[in-house]
Amino acid sequence: MADPIVEIKDLWFSFNSRPVLRNVNLSIQEKEFLALIGPNGGGKTTLLKLMLGLLEPAKGEIRVFGKPPHHASQRMGYVPQEMGMNRQFPVSALDVVLMGRLRTHGWSRYSKQDKAITQNAMERLDVWDLRNRRIGELSGGQRQRVFIARALVTEPEILLLDEPTANVDAKGQSDVYAMLKELNEKITVVVVSHDAMVLSAYIKSVACVNRHVHFHNDAEITAEMLEMAYSCPVELIAHGLPHRVLKQHEDFSDSNLK
């Protein structure tokens, strides 16, 4: 087996002296499609930000492409859960995606190559026809596709997404995951999500994150895995069928770390 592109060893992270992640060990192979599942406050977003180099571990080590994360940032694309964009701001979908090219050359004028890469990404995400629409006018699913296109124009080798189907309807969720599965033919994908039953049709592996991380090299999300991740067996109706999955946890939220 080839060397992993992301390797985490004996990692610990605390926020305001409160442990968030403990003794995490995780390896991610090239062209993996990994889902991070677990309760709110379990550390999923924190783990993603540690991989990106946006946070520093208290103890342990992270290597991305054999380097510290901040030295590999140009090879990673990131779609956060909340872009923090004012929907009333008069910016078009095209402008939002073009912003992703700023990372490659700074604040110089966009080149023909920038524009071609942007058009290709928007066509691939089926949002090119929306290019002149203001971002605030788009539906949740359309906006999410625009934000993913923005990450793709950086031409990443690994794409990390935090709750990419938040505020997206059921059909939109399936469409987003199908698109990510297609992208996964060429790049590695890591996604934080609560859409456990939808995810299982698209992913290759699962990591249950609840302070500790338990990796499962299998796409099937079982009741036992969910009980391990959420520490509580409960019934949830999904696709019209009962599943033993998760319950609401009032816990230290990842949002406190954003």
VEXDREN-2710 file (C-alpha; in Angstrom, 1 decimal):
% VEXDREN-2710
k/r/px/py/pz
1/MET/0.0/0.0/0.0
2/ALA/1.2/3.5/-0.9
3/ASP/2.1/6.0/1.8
4/PRO/-1.0/7.9/3.1
5/ILE/-1.5/11.4/1.9
6/VAL/-2.8/12.4/5.4
7/GLU/-1.2/10.8/8.5
8/ILE/-2.2/11.7/12.1
9/LYS/-0.4/10.3/15.0
10/ASP/-1.2/10.5/18.7
11/LEU/-3.0/13.8/18.3
12/TRP/-4.5/15.7/21.2
13/PHE/-6.4/19.0/21.0
14/SER/-8.1/21.1/23.7
15/PHE/-10.1/24.3/23.6
16/ASN/-10.1/26.5/26.7
17/SER/-8.4/23.7/28.5
18/ARG/-11.3/21.3/27.6
19/PRO/-10.2/18.2/25.7
20/VAL/-11.9/18.1/22.2
21/LEU/-9.8/15.3/20.6
22/ARG/-7.8/12.6/22.4
23/ASN/-5.1/10.3/21.1
24/VAL/-6.2/10.4/17.5
25/ASN/-4.5/8.2/15.0
26/LEU/-5.8/8.2/11.4
27/SER/-4.4/7.6/7.9
28/ILE/-6.1/8.7/4.7
29/GLN/-5.0/7.1/1.4
30/GLU/-5.0/8.8/-2.0
31/LYS/-8.5/8.8/-3.7
32/GLU/-10.2/7.9/-0.5
33/PHE/-13.8/9.1/0.1
34/LEU/-13.9/9.4/3.8
35/ALA/-17.0/10.4/5.9
36/LEU/-16.4/11.9/9.4
37/ILE/-19.6/11.2/11.4
38/GLY/-20.4/11.8/15.1
39/PRO/-22.4/14.1/17.5
40/ASN/-22.1/17.8/17.6
41/GLY/-19.2/18.7/19.8
42/GLY/-17.5/15.4/19.1
43/GLY/-14.6/17.1/17.2
44/LYS/-15.4/16.6/13.5
45/THR/-14.9/20.2/12.4
46/THR/-11.9/20.5/14.7
47/LEU/-10.3/17.5/13.1
48/LEU/-10.9/19.0/9.6
49/LYS/-9.4/22.3/10.7
50/LEU/-6.3/20.5/12.1
51/MET/-5.8/18.7/8.8
52/LEU/-6.0/22.1/7.0
53/GLY/-3.5/23.7/9.4
54/LEU/-6.1/26.2/10.7
55/LEU/-5.6/24.8/14.2
56/GLU/-2.5/23.4/15.9
57/PRO/-2.5/20.2/18.0
58/ALA/-1.6/20.4/21.6
59/LYS/0.3/17.1/21.2
60/GLY/0.9/14.7/18.4
61/GLU/1.7/15.1/14.7
62/ILE/-0.1/15.7/11.4
63/ARG/1.4/15.3/8.0
64/VAL/-0.3/16.1/4.7
65/PHE/1.6/14.9/1.6
66/GLY/4.5/14.3/4.1
67/LYS/4.6/17.9/5.3
68/PRO/3.0/20.0/8.1
69/PRO/-0.5/21.0/6.9
70/HIS/0.3/24.7/6.4
71/HIS/3.0/23.7/3.9
72/ALA/0.6/21.6/1.9
73/SER/-2.3/24.2/1.9
74/GLN/-2.0/24.8/-1.9
75/ARG/-2.8/21.2/-2.5
76/MET/-6.0/21.2/-0.5
77/GLY/-9.5/22.6/-1.2
78/TYR/-11.9/23.5/1.6
79/VAL/-15.6/24.1/1.8
80/PRO/-16.6/25.3/5.3
81/GLN/-20.1/24.7/6.7
82/GLU/-20.8/28.4/6.7
83/MET/-19.1/30.7/4.2
84/GLY/-20.0/33.8/6.3
85/MET/-21.1/35.6/3.1
86/ASN/-23.6/38.4/3.2
87/ARG/-26.4/37.2/0.9
88/GLN/-27.4/40.8/0.2
89/PHE/-23.9/41.6/-1.1
90/PRO/-24.1/42.4/-4.8
91/VAL/-21.7/39.6/-6.0
92/SER/-22.5/37.1/-8.7
93/ALA/-22.0/33.4/-8.6
94/LEU/-19.2/33.8/-11.2
95/ASP/-17.4/36.3/-9.0
96/VAL/-17.6/33.9/-6.0
97/VAL/-16.0/31.1/-7.9
98/LEU/-13.3/33.3/-9.5
99/MET/-12.3/34.3/-6.0
100/GLY/-10.9/30.8/-5.6
101/ARG/-8.2/31.7/-8.2
102/LEU/-6.9/34.5/-6.1
103/ARG/-5.0/31.9/-4.0
104/THR/-3.0/30.9/-7.1
105/HIS/-1.7/34.3/-8.1
106/GLY/-2.8/36.9/-5.5
107/TRP/-4.7/40.1/-6.4
108/SER/-3.6/40.4/-10.0
109/ARG/-6.0/40.5/-13.0
110/TYR/-7.7/37.2/-13.8
111/SER/-6.1/35.5/-16.7
112/LYS/-7.7/33.6/-19.6
113/GLN/-6.6/30.4/-17.9
114/ASP/-8.3/31.5/-14.6
115/LYS/-11.6/32.2/-16.5
116/ALA/-11.4/28.9/-18.4
117/ILE/-10.7/26.9/-15.2
118/THR/-13.6/28.7/-13.5
119/GLN/-16.0/28.0/-16.4
120/ASN/-15.0/24.4/-16.4
121/ALA/-15.6/24.0/-12.7
122/MET/-19.0/25.7/-12.9
123/GLU/-20.1/23.6/-15.8
124/ARG/-19.0/20.5/-14.0
125/LEU/-21.1/21.5/-11.0
126/ASP/-24.0/22.5/-13.3
127/VAL/-24.0/26.1/-12.2
128/TRP/-22.6/27.9/-15.2
129/ASP/-26.1/29.0/-16.3
130/LEU/-26.3/30.7/-12.9
131/ARG/-23.1/32.7/-13.3
132/ASN/-24.7/36.1/-13.5
133/ARG/-27.2/35.5/-10.6
134/ARG/-26.4/37.1/-7.3
135/ILE/-25.2/34.5/-4.7
136/GLY/-28.0/35.5/-2.4
137/GLU/-30.7/34.7/-5.0
138/LEU/-29.6/31.1/-5.3
139/SER/-31.2/28.1/-3.5
140/GLY/-29.2/26.3/-0.7
141/GLY/-28.2/23.5/-3.1
142/GLN/-27.2/25.9/-5.8
143/ARG/-25.1/28.0/-3.4
144/GLN/-23.4/24.9/-2.1
145/ARG/-22.5/23.9/-5.7
146/VAL/-21.0/27.3/-6.3
147/PHE/-18.9/27.1/-3.1
148/ILE/-17.7/23.6/-4.1
149/ALA/-16.8/25.0/-7.5
150/ARG/-14.9/27.8/-5.8
151/ALA/-12.8/25.1/-3.9
152/LEU/-12.3/23.1/-7.1
153/VAL/-10.7/26.0/-9.1
154/THR/-7.7/25.9/-6.8
155/GLU/-7.2/22.5/-8.5
156/PRO/-6.8/20.6/-5.2
157/GLU/-5.6/17.0/-4.7
158/ILE/-7.7/16.6/-1.6
159/LEU/-11.1/18.3/-1.0
160/LEU/-12.4/18.7/2.6
161/LEU/-16.0/19.6/3.1
162/ASP/-17.8/20.5/6.4
163/GLU/-21.6/19.6/6.2
164/PRO/-21.9/20.2/2.4
165/THR/-25.6/19.4/2.4
166/ALA/-26.7/21.6/5.3
167/ASN/-29.9/23.5/4.3
168/VAL/-30.2/21.3/1.2
169/ASP/-33.3/19.3/0.4
170/ALA/-33.2/15.5/0.1
171/LYS/-32.8/15.4/-3.7
172/GLY/-30.1/18.1/-3.4
173/GLN/-28.2/16.0/-0.9
174/SER/-28.1/13.0/-3.2
175/ASP/-27.1/15.2/-6.1
176/VAL/-24.2/16.7/-4.1
177/TYR/-22.9/13.3/-2.9
178/ALA/-23.2/11.9/-6.4
179/MET/-21.1/14.8/-7.7
180/LEU/-18.5/14.2/-5.0
181/LYS/-18.3/10.6/-5.9
182/GLU/-17.6/11.6/-9.5
183/LEU/-14.9/14.0/-8.3
184/ASN/-13.4/11.2/-6.1
185/GLU/-12.3/9.4/-9.3
186/LYS/-9.5/11.9/-9.5
187/ILE/-9.1/13.5/-6.0
188/THR/-9.4/12.5/-2.4
189/VAL/-12.6/13.6/-0.6
190/VAL/-13.1/14.0/3.2
191/VAL/-16.6/15.1/4.2
192/VAL/-18.1/15.9/7.6
193/SER/-21.8/14.9/7.6
194/HIS/-24.8/13.8/9.7
195/ASP/-26.5/12.3/6.5
196/ALA/-25.4/8.8/7.6
197/MET/-27.9/6.8/5.6
198/VAL/-27.5/8.9/2.4
199/LEU/-23.7/8.8/2.6
200/SER/-23.4/5.1/2.7
201/ALA/-24.2/4.8/-1.0
202/TYR/-21.3/7.0/-2.0
203/ILE/-18.4/6.8/0.4
204/LYS/-15.5/4.3/0.7
205/SER/-14.8/4.5/4.4
206/VAL/-16.0/6.0/7.7
207/ALA/-14.4/7.6/10.8
208/CYS/-16.5/7.9/13.9
209/VAL/-15.5/11.0/15.7
210/ASN/-16.5/11.5/19.4
211/ARG/-13.4/12.8/21.2
212/HIS/-11.7/9.7/20.0
213/VAL/-11.6/8.5/16.3
214/HIS/-12.5/5.0/15.2
215/PHE/-11.7/4.3/11.5
216/HIS/-13.7/1.8/9.5
217/ASN/-12.4/0.8/6.1
218/ASP/-15.9/0.1/4.7
219/ALA/-18.6/2.1/3.1
220/GLU/-21.4/0.5/5.1
221/ILE/-22.5/2.5/8.1
222/THR/-23.8/0.0/10.7
223/ALA/-25.9/0.5/13.8
224/GLU/-22.9/-0.6/15.9
225/MET/-20.7/2.0/14.3
226/LEU/-23.3/4.7/15.0
227/GLU/-23.6/3.6/18.6
228/MET/-19.8/3.8/18.9
229/ALA/-19.9/7.3/17.4
230/TYR/-22.9/8.7/19.2
231/SER/-22.8/6.6/22.3
232/CYS/-26.5/6.2/22.2
233/PRO/-28.8/3.8/20.2
234/VAL/-31.9/5.5/19.0
235/GLU/-34.5/5.3/16.3
236/LEU/-34.5/7.7/13.4
237/ILE/-36.9/7.5/10.4
238/ALA/-34.9/7.8/7.2
239/HIS/-36.2/7.1/3.7
240/GLY/-39.4/5.8/5.3
241/LEU/-37.6/3.2/7.3
242/PRO/-36.6/3.0/11.0
243/HIS/-32.8/3.0/11.7
244/ARG/-30.9/2.8/14.9
245/VAL/-28.8/5.9/14.6
246/LEU/-28.4/9.1/16.5
247/LYS/-30.0/11.5/19.0
248/GLN/-29.7/15.1/19.8
249/HIS/-26.7/15.8/22.0
250/GLU/-26.5/19.1/24.0
251/ASP/-22.7/19.2/24.1
252/PHE/-19.8/21.4/23.5
253/SER/-20.4/22.4/19.9
254/ASP/-17.8/22.5/17.0
255/SER/-19.3/25.9/16.3
256/ASN/-17.4/27.2/19.3
257/LEU/-14.2/26.4/17.5
258/LYS/-15.0/28.2/14.3
END
